[in-house]
Amino acid sequence: MLLRQLEYLVSLARERHFARAADACYVSQPSLSAAIRKLEQELDVPIVRRGRRFEGLTPEGERVLLWAQRILAERDALRHELSVMRGGLTGTLRLGAIPTAMPVVSLLTTPFCERHTQARVTLESLSSRDITQKLAEFELDVAMTYLDDDTLGQVRKTPLYEERYLLLTPEDGGLAELPVATWAQVSEQPLCLLSPQMRNRRIMNGYFTDDGVTATPAIESDTVSGLYSHLRGNHWSTVISHAWLHMFGVPAGMRVVPLKSPAHGPRVGLVIAARSPEPVLARALLDVARQAGVHTALDELLDVHLMSSGYSAQFN
C-alpha cells in the first residue's frame, strides 16, 4: 500500500468526481482509477461504488477512508516534528473559524507567523457543523468556535474569550443615551441582524425570548461585514459581539450601548481533535494563544469604546 493511493482516495471522497479528483492530485484520471483499483485488490475489499459516474464509497470504503485520513495526518505530523528538530517549524497550519470569530483571528495568526517565520496559515470561514466534520476528517488542525457546542465530539478546548453583546445605534436614536439597553427595547428598533442559521443569532434569539419579545429584523445577513455595511446611513441598529470592535470599531454617527446580558456569555475558543501526540502546528498555535491575552485585549478595547461613548465604568 502506497501513501499516494491513500491521497487519491481522500481526494476522490472530497471531490466526488474522478476527473476533478485526478486534477486535484495532478495525475490523469486513468492513473487515479488504476491506483484505487490496486488499493482494493491489496485490501481485498470493494472501496468505490461504480456506475456511469462516481456513486460514493462502499461501507468498507468509508472505513478505509477514515484510516487513510488518519494515516496521512500522521505523516504530516511526522514531517512537522522533524522540521522542528531541523531548526524551525515549517508546513501549513489549517485553521477554521466560525464567521463571528473571524474579526479576531489575527490576534493569533499574526504572532504565530512572527514566531514561526517558515510556517504558513490557511484560514477558512466555516459553520460549526463544517468545523466538526473537518476536524474528524483531519482536514483542519485547529478551529475557533463556540466551546459549548454539543456537536463538537472528542476535542480539546482552549478558551479565548466570552462574547459580550452591545447595541450599535444611531447617535440621534431613542436608545443612544441609555446607560444599559434591554433586549425588549432593542427589538423595537429598525434592526439588521445575523440570519437565523448563524449560531450567534440563535444565542441572541434566546436573550430576546428571555426578555419576553421576538426580534423581527428588516435585514438579515450571514456575515458580520454585511451588517456593518448597513450602518453607514445611520438608519439601522444592530447587536454586535464586543469582539467585532477589533476589526470594525464603531462607525461614524453610531453609538455603542451596553446590553443587559447574563454575567457570563458564550465562550469562544480553540479546539483540536483529541489525539496524541498533538500535531506540532496545532500545539504551536495553542502556545501562542495562551500568551496572546485575547480576553484582556478585547476587554480593554471594549473599555476604550465605552469610555468614548461616555461610560466611565467597565461593562459587566
C-alpha positions in Angstrom: 0.0 0.0 0.0 1.4 3.4 -1.0 0.6 6.7 0.6 -0.2 8.1 -2.8 -3.0 5.6 -3.2 -4.5 6.9 0.1 -4.1 10.5 -1.2 -6.1 9.6 -4.3 -8.9 8.0 -2.2 -9.2 11.1 0.1 -9.3 13.4 -2.9 -12.0 11.3 -4.6 -14.1 11.3 -1.5 -13.7 15.1 -1.2 -14.4 15.9 -4.9 -16.9 13.1 -5.5 -15.8 13.0 -9.2 -12.9 11.0 -10.7 -11.8 13.7 -13.1 -11.8 16.5 -10.5 -10.0 14.3 -8.0 -7.4 13.5 -10.7 -6.9 17.2 -11.4 -6.5 17.9 -7.7 -3.8 15.3 -7.5 -2.1 16.4 -10.7 -2.4 12.9 -12.4 -4.5 11.6 -15.2 -7.9 10.0 -14.5 -6.8 6.6 -15.6 -3.8 6.7 -13.2 -6.0 7.7 -10.3 -8.6 5.0 -11.1 -5.9 2.3 -11.5 -4.3 3.3 -8.2 -7.6 2.9 -6.3 -8.4 -0.4 -8.0 -4.9 -1.6 -6.9 -5.7 -0.5 -3.4 -9.0 -2.5 -3.5 -7.0 -5.5 -4.6 -4.4 -5.1 -1.9 -7.0 -4.8 0.8 -9.4 -7.3 -0.8 -12.5 -5.2 -0.3 -14.6 -3.0 -2.7 -13.9 0.6 -1.9 -15.8 2.6 -4.6 -19.4 2.1 -5.8 -19.0 2.4 -9.5 -21.6 3.2 -12.1 -21.5 5.5 -15.1 -20.0 8.0 -12.7 -18.8 8.1 -9.1 -21.6 6.9 -6.8 -19.9 7.0 -3.4 -18.0 4.7 -1.3 -18.9 1.2 0.0 -19.2 0.7 3.8 -15.7 -0.9 3.6 -14.6 2.1 1.6 -15.8 4.5 4.3 -13.8 2.7 6.9 -10.7 2.7 4.6 -11.2 6.4 4.1 -11.2 7.1 7.8 -7.9 5.2 8.2 -6.5 7.0 5.1 -7.2 10.4 6.6 -5.6 9.4 9.8 -2.5 7.9 8.2 -2.0 11.0 6.0 -2.5 13.3 9.0 0.1 11.3 11.0 2.5 11.5 8.0 2.1 15.3 8.0 2.6 15.4 11.8 5.8 13.5 11.5 7.1 15.9 8.9 6.3 18.9 11.1 8.0 17.3 14.1 11.2 16.6 12.1 11.1 20.2 10.8 11.3 21.4 14.4 14.2 19.2 15.0 16.0 20.6 12.0 15.7 24.1 13.4 12.4 25.6 12.6 8.7 24.9 12.3 7.5 24.5 8.7 4.4 23.5 7.0 0.9 24.9 6.7 -1.4 25.4 9.7 -5.0 24.7 8.6 -7.3 26.9 10.7 -11.1 27.1 10.6 -13.2 29.7 12.3 -16.9 30.5 12.7 -17.7 33.7 10.9 -18.4 35.6 14.1 -14.9 34.8 15.4 -13.1 35.9 12.2 -12.7 39.5 13.2 -10.2 38.5 16.0 -8.3 35.6 14.3 -5.4 38.0 13.5 -4.7 38.3 17.3 -3.4 34.7 17.0 -2.2 34.3 13.4 0.0 37.4 13.4 2.1 36.4 16.5 2.1 32.8 15.2 3.7 33.8 11.9 6.1 36.2 13.6 7.3 33.4 15.9 7.4 30.8 13.2 8.6 32.6 10.1 8.8 29.5 7.9 5.3 28.3 8.6 2.2 29.3 6.7 -1.5 29.6 7.7 -4.6 28.8 5.6 -7.8 30.2 7.1 -11.4 29.1 6.3 -14.7 30.6 7.4 -16.8 27.6 8.4 -20.0 26.8 10.1 -19.8 25.0 13.4 -21.1 21.8 11.7 -18.4 22.0 9.0 -15.8 22.5 11.7 -16.9 19.3 13.5 -16.7 17.4 10.2 -13.4 18.7 9.1 -11.7 18.1 12.4 -13.0 14.5 12.4 -11.7 14.0 8.8 -8.2 15.5 9.6 -8.8 18.4 7.2 -8.3 21.0 9.9 -5.5 21.3 12.5 -7.3 23.8 14.8 -10.7 25.6 14.8 -12.0 28.7 16.6 -15.6 28.2 17.6 -18.2 28.2 20.4 -16.9 25.8 23.1 -20.4 24.9 24.4 -21.3 23.3 21.0 -22.6 19.8 21.8 -21.8 18.6 18.3 -18.0 19.1 18.6 -17.3 15.5 19.7 -14.0 14.5 21.2 -11.9 17.6 21.2 -9.5 19.5 23.4 -10.6 23.1 24.2 -8.7 26.2 24.9 -10.9 29.2 26.0 -10.1 32.6 24.5 -12.9 35.0 25.4 -16.6 35.3 26.3 -18.9 37.1 23.9 -20.4 40.3 25.4 -23.2 41.9 23.5 -23.6 45.6 22.6 -26.2 47.7 20.7 -24.9 49.8 17.8 -27.4 52.5 17.2 -27.5 56.0 15.6 -26.3 58.8 17.8 -29.7 60.5 17.5 -31.7 57.3 18.1 -34.0 56.8 21.0 -31.7 54.4 22.9 -28.4 56.2 22.3 -28.3 57.9 25.7 -29.3 54.9 27.8 -26.8 53.5 30.4 -27.9 50.0 29.6 -30.5 48.8 27.0 -32.8 45.8 27.3 -33.4 43.3 24.6 -37.1 44.2 24.6 -36.1 47.8 23.8 -33.7 46.7 21.1 -36.5 44.6 19.4 -38.5 47.9 18.8 -35.6 49.4 16.7 -35.2 49.2 12.9 -32.8 46.2 13.0 -30.4 44.4 10.9 -29.2 41.1 12.4 -27.3 38.0 11.5 -29.5 35.3 9.8 -31.1 32.6 11.9 -28.9 29.8 10.7 -26.0 31.6 12.5 -25.2 30.3 15.9 -24.6 33.8 17.2 -28.1 34.9 16.1 -29.7 31.8 17.8 -28.0 32.8 21.0 -29.3 36.4 20.7 -32.8 35.0 20.0 -32.6 33.3 23.4 -31.9 36.6 25.1 -34.8 38.2 23.2 -37.1 35.4 24.3 -35.9 35.7 27.9 -37.0 39.3 27.8 -40.4 38.3 26.5 -40.0 39.5 22.9 -39.2 38.3 19.4 -36.8 40.3 17.2 -38.1 40.8 13.6 -35.2 42.5 11.7 -35.8 44.1 8.3 -32.4 42.9 7.1 -30.6 39.7 7.8 -27.1 38.8 6.7 -24.8 35.7 7.1 -21.7 37.9 7.6 -20.6 40.5 10.1 -19.4 42.7 7.3 -22.9 42.5 5.8 -24.3 44.0 9.0 -21.8 46.8 9.2 -22.3 47.8 5.6 -25.8 48.9 6.6 -24.7 51.1 9.5 -23.2 53.9 7.4 -26.5 55.6 6.7 -27.3 56.0 10.4 -30.7 54.4 10.0 -30.3 50.9 11.2 -29.3 49.4 14.6 -27.7 46.1 15.2 -26.4 43.9 18.0 -22.7 43.0 18.0 -20.3 40.9 19.9 -17.6 43.1 21.5 -15.0 41.0 19.6 -16.1 42.6 16.4 -14.9 46.0 17.6 -11.3 44.7 16.9 -11.9 44.8 13.2 -14.9 47.1 12.6 -15.0 49.5 15.5 -17.9 52.0 15.9 -18.9 53.6 12.6 -19.2 57.4 12.4 -22.5 58.6 13.6 -23.2 55.5 15.7 -23.1 54.9 19.4 -22.3 51.8 21.3 -24.7 51.0 24.2 -24.2 48.1 26.7 -26.9 45.4 26.6 -28.4 43.7 29.7 -27.0 40.2 29.3 -26.0 37.3 31.6 -22.8 37.7 33.6 -21.1 35.0 31.5 -21.7 35.0 27.8 -21.0 32.2 25.3 -17.4 31.1 25.3 -15.3 31.1 22.2 -12.0 29.3 21.9 -9.7 26.9 20.0 -10.5 23.3 19.6 -8.3 20.5 18.3 -9.1 16.8 17.8 -8.4 14.7 20.9 -5.5 12.6 19.7 -1.9 12.0 20.8 0.6 13.3 20.1 -0.9 16.7 19.4 0.0 17.9 15.9 3.0 20.2 16.3 1.5 23.1 14.3 -1.7 23.0 16.4 0.4 22.8 19.6 2.4 25.9 18.4 -0.8 27.9 17.9 -2.1 26.9 21.3 1.2 28.1 22.8 0.7 31.5 21.1 -2.9 31.6 22.2 -2.0 31.1 25.9 0.3 34.1 25.7 -1.8 36.3 23.5 -4.2 37.5 26.1 -7.1 37.7 23.7 -9.7 38.1 26.6 -7.8 41.0 28.1 -7.1 42.7 24.7 -10.8 42.6 23.8 -11.9 43.8 27.2 -9.5 46.8 27.0 -10.8 47.6 23.5 -14.4 47.5 24.8 -13.5 49.9 27.7 -12.0 52.3 25.2 -15.2 52.4 23.1 -17.4 52.6 26.1 -15.5 55.5 27.6 -15.6 57.3 24.2 -19.4 56.9 24.4 -19.5 58.4 27.9 -19.4 55.2 30.0 -16.7 55.5 32.7 -17.1 52.1 34.4 -16.2 48.8 32.8 -19.2 47.0 31.4 -20.0 43.9 33.3 
